[in-house]
Amino acid sequence: MDPDSIPTEPIIDPGPLDATDVAPGPSQASGSRTAGRGRGAAIRRAAIGLVLALTFIVGIGVGRLVPAAEGGAGGETPAPTGHPSSAQELALIGEAWNILHEQYVGKDQLDDQALAYGAIDGLTQAVGDTGHTSFLTPEERAARADELSGSYVGIGVRIDTAPNGFPVVDKVFKGSPAEKAGLKTGDELTAVDGKSTAGHSLDDVAGWVRGEAGTTVRIKARSGPQGVEREVSIVRAAVAEVVVSWTMIPGTKTAFLRLDQFSNGSADDVKAALVEIKAAGADRLILDLRGNPGGYVNEAVGVASQFLSGGDVYIERDAAGQETHHPVSAGGVAMELPLVVLVDGGTASSAEIVTGALQDAGRAEIVGVKTYGTGTVLGEFPLADGSALRVGTVEWLTPKGRRIWHEGIVPDVIVERKADVVPLGPDDIQAMTAAQVAAMTDPQLKRALSVATASTPPA
């Protein structure tokens, strides 16, 4: 992935999603194709516009508890007070809605739910908290929950977008149906069940790939833009996502640990891996957080606490300027192990919390390029039909008070990586010889190994 690209959360082929019934209401399209005509239809459209406006001004977050989502902070959320011009601005939404239904040449085929979803999604994008504050459909909420649960039904890949716009395999999970079928990191997916992926979003493609366990999906793939296209049939199955992997780098005593995201239990998995790493005789460690989109903030505290003996992991600051400190948890197992952390433009959210904490404490050297700068606590506010707004309600600071939101974390050692260079992971390194490691094409990992080798191991 291009280190300078916007880090959308990696899309995993989620399992079969339970159908979510949409509550009937004025924003739902009528079952009749001719129902949009006449005085009654005009009244209905005006009511829809009013309901949309009222929903936007008072129907979001009123009296709701913020669940422990990405950021984990809960609390009662008061009704928005609104800007003095809110009524006037919200009336514009109703005007635009009515104009579309009255003047658009294809007005009889308009999908009211799609229009409402598009309007809400546009609101979140206009906030400017790209990649964090967002709108989720009911299906996307379910997929998000599956992703962070650590297991789901699918084929066992994570996909991103290649420079040419095609979906590309970012990771193949061990033991997954995709691995058994021969899909590899870097493979571009050109078609799913006969449908071309060209011009379609990652969400579209993931939706085509997902399905019930035991069913088959046909995927056309190629190893890069110039690769020969091949078709594979893959039977969907339950996949346990392995987010932590590690290996000893051949010819060294440096361990290489990769953390893909901060899902449930990831801190415990990191701790267990560190115990194994120390038992294997490693005297240095490279922690790879490149492309890590974040996850649960309590997992970030757990991971950072493996390397820190005290102090804060991060600080929360709310809209009123009130700060809450989140300290290191006791019981870390690698507090003395020399550490290098790899980051890139896709390192976001909880991954930035860990990076900032280790950097502020002088505990690790950071190698790579500036992280994305996603630094807000997300509260999830469900809407009436099962969709939801994910809203940044509190921002994060590093222990020294540095702002992460929009600023990111600047590495100690800047190393770029070209967009067409696939970052190497522990599985890749494990299969190499010492000579191949010395000639590796991943410039960031190569520099991190150099920095780690120069560090002083514990006595």
N, C-alpha and C positions, 0 to 999 in steps of 0.2 A: 504494500500500500504506500502511496505517496506520502512521505512524512509531513508534507505541508497541506495535505488534504483535510477537509472537515471530517472529524471522526464521528461518523454515524455509528450507533451501536451496532456491532457485528450482528448479522442476521443468521440465526441458526434455523435449520429446517424444523420448525416446531411440530409437535405431534398433532393428532387430530383434535380439532378444537370443538368443544361442545357448541351446538347451535345456540345462539343467544337470541331469545325472542325480543323484538323491539316493541316497546310499549306503544300502542296506537295513540295517535294524537294529531294535533293540527299540522305538525311539520311532516307528516307522512304522506306520501303521494297516494292519491285515490286509486282504487283498483280500476276505475273506469277511465279510458283514454279520452272521453269527452266531458269529463266532470269539470274541466277547467274553464268552462264557458259560462257567460251569463252573470247576472247580478249576484247570485248566491256564491259563485266562484270568486268574484271580486271581494265580497265580504270575507270569504274564507282566507284569501291571500292576505288581506289587511290584518286579519286576526293572526295569521302565521307570523307576519312581520312584527306585530306587537309582542307575540309570545317570544319570538327570538330575542327581541330587544330586552324584554323583561327577564328572560333567561340569562342573558349576558350580564344584566346589571344586578340581579338579586338571586339568581338561581344557582350560582356556582359557589360552593364552599360555605353555604349558610348553615351554621350549626353542625358542621361535620367535624369528625375527628380525623386528623391526618394520620394514615396508617404508617407502620414502620416500613417505608419503601426505601428507595435509594437515598440515604441520608438518615433514615430511621427516626427522625424527630416527629413526635406526635404532639397534638395539642388542639384545643378548641380554636376554630377560625371564625372570626366575626364576619358579618356580612360586609361586603365592600361598600364604602361610603360613596365612592364615585367622585369624579371631578365635576365642578359646576356645569360644564358643558356636556356632560355625559348624555343627557336626554336628547340634546340636539344631534350629537354624533351618532347615537344609537338609532335615532330616527332615520338616518341615512341608510342604515342596513335595511330597514323596512321598505324605504323607497326603492332601493336597488332590487330587492326581492320582488316587489310588485311590477317594476318595469320589465324584469325578465319574464314574468308570468303573463304579462299583457302584450309585450312587443316581440319577444323572441319568436322567430319563425317556427321553431320546433317546440313551442311551449307545451304542447300536449304530451310530449315525451320527457319533460323535465323530471328529474328524480329529486324530490324535496329533501330526502335524507342526505343525498350526496351534496346538495347545495348547502345544507346546514353544516355538515361535516367540513366542507371546504371553507365556510366562513369562520368556523371555530379554529380550524387549522391555520388560517390566515392570521387570526388574532395572535396565536402563539408565536408564529414566525415574526410578526411585527414587533414583538417584545425585544427581540435581538439576543435572546439567550439561546443561541443556536446549539442544537444537540442536547439540550437539557429541558427547559420549559417547552412542553409539547402537548399535542392532542393524540389520544389513542382511541381507535375504534374498539368495540368489544373483542373482536378477534385479535387485535394487536395487544390488548391487555392480557389476554389468555396466553398469547405467545411469549410475552415478556415474563409472565409468571413462570412459564415452563423453562425459559432460558435461565432464570436466576435460581430455579429449584435445583439445578445440577443434573436433572435427568428429564427425558422427553421421548416421544416417539417420532422417528424420522429416519433419515439415512445416515446421519452422523457427519455432517460437514458444517463449516461456517463459511459464509460467502461475503465477499466485498465487491467493489467495482474496479475493474481493470482500467488502465488509462484509455483504452479504446471504447469504454462504455459497457462492455459485456460483464456479466457476473463472473467472478473468479473465485476459485476455492482458496480460502485463506487458511483453513485447517481441516484435516481429516482426523477424526477421533479414532483412537486405537480400538481395534476389535469391532468397529462399526460395519454396517452393510456397505457403506461407501468404500471403506478400505478393502474389504473383501472383493468388491467389484473392480478395484483397480483405479479409482479416482485418487488424484494426488494434488498436493498443494501446488498452486499455479495453473491448474487446469481451468480453462474457460468453459462455461456452460453455454452452449449455443442454442439448445432446444430442450424442452421438457414435454414429453408426451406429444411430440409433433408440433408444438407451438414454439416459434422462434423467440428467443429471449431479447433480441435486438430491440432497443428502444423502450424496454420495460424496466420498471423499478425493481430493486432488490425485494421489496415486499411482495410484488407480483410474483416474482420467480419463487420465492419461499412458499407462497401460497400454492403454487402449482406442485411443488415438491412434496409438501406435507400431505398427510393422509393417514388412514388407519393402519395399525400394525397388521402385517400379513398381506397387504396389497402391494402391487408392483408399480413402479414408475420408470419410464424409459427416458434416459438422459443422453443427449449428444454432447460430447466434450472434446476438447483439443488442448494439447500442451502448448499454450501460447497462441498468438495471432496467426503464426505461420504453421502451426501444428496440423497434423492430419486428423480430421474429424472421425470420431468413433462413437458408436452407440452402445450403452450398457443398460441392462435391465436390473433394477435394484429392488429388493423386497424390503419394505419399511419394517422397522422393528423398534423395540424399546432400546434407547441408547443412554448409557451412563456417561455423562460428559466428564472427562478428566481435564480439570483446569490447571493442575500442577504437574509438571514433569521436570526431570533433572537428569544429568549425567556428569560423569567426570570427563573433562576435556582431555583427549588422548595426549600423552606426553607431558602432562602437567599434574599438579595437585590442586588445580582450580576446578571447583564445581560450577556447573551452569544450570541455574534453576529458572524455569519459565512459569509465570502466572498469567493465565489468559483473561480472567475476570474475577471480580470479588463476589462470587455467588455464595449461597449458603454453605458453610463448612469449609470455605477455602482457607481461612486462617489455620484451622486444625490440620488441613492437608499440608500447608506450608510448614507448620511446626513438625509434623511427622517426617517430611522430606528432609528438613534440616538435621533431625536426629540421625537419619540414615547417612546424610552427607558427612557429618562429623565422624560417624563410625567407619566410613569408607576412607578416612584419612585426609580429607580435604583441608587445606590450610588457607584457602581463599574462596570467595564466592562471587559470581556474577548473577545478579537478579535481573531478569528480562521482563520489563513492563511495557514493551513496545506494542502499540495497538490495543492495549488493555483499556476498555471503555469504562471501567469502574464497576459499580454494583453497590452492595450494602456497606455503609460507612462503618458499622461495627466490625465488619471483616477487615477493613483497612486498619482499624485500631489494633486488632489482633495480629495482623501481619507486621506492622511497624514495631509492635511490642516485642517481637522475637529478636530484634536487633538493638533495642534501646533499654537502658537501665532506669530511666526516669525522665521527668519533664512532661511536656504536652506532645500529643500527636497532632492535634489541630485545635483551632479556636473557631467557634461559631459567632457570627455577628448578625443581629437581626436588624430590621428596618429602623428601629429606634436607637440603634447604636449599642445595645446591650450585648456584652460578650460572655460566652460560656466556654470554659476551658475543658478539653477532653484529654485526660492524662494517660500516660503509658500504663498498660496493665502489667502486673507482676508475672514472672514465670518465663521470661524469654530464654531461648536455648542457644542463641548465636550472637550474644552481645559483644564478643571479642573477635569474631571472625572478620578479617578484612573484607570489605564489601565494595563492589562497583554496581551501579544501577544503570540499566539501559532504558532510554526513553525516546519517543519520537512524537510527531504531531498527532498521533492517534492515542497517545497516553492521556487519559482524561479522568475527571471525577475522583473516585476513591484512589485510583492509581497516582494521581497528583498529590493527594493528601500524604500518602506514604513517601513519595519522592521528596516532597517539601520537608517533611519531618526529619528524614534521614540527612538531608542536606543542611538544614538549620542546626542540627546537632553535631555536624562535622563527622557524622558516622559513616558516610559513604561518598565516593566520588561519582558524580552523575555524568554519563556519556550519552551523546546523541544530539538531538535538536530540541528546540523549545516545545514543551507540551502544549496541549490545546487551550487550556484555560477555562475548564468547566468547573466552577467553584461555588455552586449553590446547592443547598439541601432541597431535595424534591419532596413535596407533599403531593399525594395523589388524591384528587377530588373527583369521585365518581359522579357521572351525570345520569339522568333518568333512564336512559336506554342501555346502560351498561358500558358506555364509552366513558372516557375520563380525561381530565386535564391533569398534567403533571407540571406543577408550578414551583419554581425556585422561590422558597420563602425565607431562607437564611443563607448568607454567604459564608464561605470558608476562608480562614486565614492560616498561614503556616504558624508554627510556634513563635516565630520572631515577628509575627504580625504582617507578613507579606500577603498581599491579596492574590488569590489564585484566579478568581473570576476575570476573564478577559486578558489576564496577564500571563498565565501559565508559569511553568518553572523553567528557568534557563539553566541548561547543563553547565557543569564545570569545564567539560571538554566537548567542544562542538564538533560533531562529525556528521556530515550529510550522507544520505543514501539515495541513489537514483531510484526513480519510480519503478523501473523494470528489474530491480534487484530484490529478490525475495529474501526476507530476513530468515536466517537459519535458526532452527530450534534445537532443543536437546536431542530429539530423534535423529536429526540430520547429522549432528556432531558425533553422536555415538557410533555411527557407521563409518566414520572417517579414520584414517591413519594420522599419525602426528604430522607427516609431511603434507597431507591434504589440509589439515587444520592450518598449517603455516601459509598455505596458498588459498585460503578461503576467500570467497567473493563478497562476503558481508562485511563492509568496511567498519560498521559500528561495533559489531561483535569482535572483530579483529583488534580494534583499538581498545575495547574494554578489556580484552585478554592481556594486552600490553600493559595497561594501567594496573590491572590486578596483579600481574607478575612483578611489577615494580613495588608493590605494597609490602609492608613488613609483616610477616606472619607472626602469630602469637608464639611466645617463648615456650 
